Amino acid sequence: MAKQGIIFDIKKYSLHDGPGIRTTVFLKGCPLACWWCHNPESQIEGPFAVTYPGHKQDFYTRAEDGQSKLGRTMTVPEVMAELEKDRLFYDESGGGVTFSGGEPLMQPEFLLALLAECREKDLHTCVDTTGYAGQEVIGEVMQYAGLFLYDLKLIDDDGHTKYTGVSNGPILDNLAFLAGRGAHVIIRIPIVPGITDSRDNLEGIAAFLKRTGGIREINLLPYNRFGSNKYRRLGRPDPMPATNPPTAEEMNRIAAFFTGQGFACRAGG
Ligand code: SF4
């Protein structure tokens, strides 16, 4: 039987998930629960009952109880057929396919099968990841992924545990593993006012990356409030009801800090 997995969206013509024009495939399930998550519906592994006006009906499953549940089981050939439709855009823009989530490493066999198929079909691939997975999974994915978009949120482990629900130990270890083996990695830092934007955190991340070596590029992702309505629809409290996005000046200031530390840094994906 063809390998299959659970997907909660496929977004076409993406300009912020790696180089060129891309199709982003969102795999369901995430081991983290970041306070600033703007896709809280992605965290739960299987399909579950919720209706978001913004989601395409294609990604709802009709359950036995008659409810529509967000999240659809797709086989590798079904996903590949979707990806192939936009090959012309990838070829003309130097783009390709990005696997995101949730956390795509939560469905390792499905992800590996998709990556292998993309290589076979000569499609460039990015894996947008938290890095929170076993090193054997990271090692296997590294064999196929053209680029990792790798999230670094908080360098202090207590803070990381408080705001994401998990230790950053495996994340830092896996990043060092990838960098030490020459993988192409772009770091993505969510800039969340009052949480990730402190001087200590940013200096700590810069120091860690310099010690690790092999990483040149950093993208800064400004916190947004797109998730606040979703929490309401999920019946969960918004963890950060009073936090506003960072200003453009703040983003530029942080970008200038990392540039001054020798990294190629820009605000945005
Ligand atoms: S890692 Fe991403 S998808 Fe998972 S909880 Fe954090 S922000 Fe949400």
Residues whose N, C-alpha, C, O or C-beta is under 5 A from the ligand:
A	BS01	SF4	C30 L32 A33 C34 C37 N39 S42 G101 G102 T130
